[in-house]
Amino acid sequence: MALEGKANIRCPACTRVFREKINRVRDGLQVNCHNCNRLITLSKETEDPFLRRALKTAREMRAAEQDQIAAQIYTGTASARPRETP
């Protein structure tokens, strides 16, 4: 399953915003800033509200995508179409 969304992460050092795929943005992720190359550790206990917001956004986007997939499976639209018999 490929998640297509991206979450915005704001670097606390240079205050630039970069994007990271939502399937990677989780508690404990360490990522380098794309601008200043500083190592950023994403944690729920951090004081930076922008990093907490990135974690929350990614979690909500993953949950919404999982709900969408479950709804498609339940209604049958996620499965292959039935064969046509001549």
C-alpha angles and dihedrals in degrees: 000000000000119000111210103191127100131209125217115237120192116209111231092212104049098015091227119141122228132173130240130183113265094231088063098043104092138131109290097024115146115203134167119239109250091222109038097018092231116154111247121194115202113216136160090228096056120122093223109098092201092060091046089049091052091053092047093048092050092048091050093046092050091049092049092050091048090050090050092051091047091050091051092050092047093051092042097240092117093062127078118276116261119265119259114236118210 
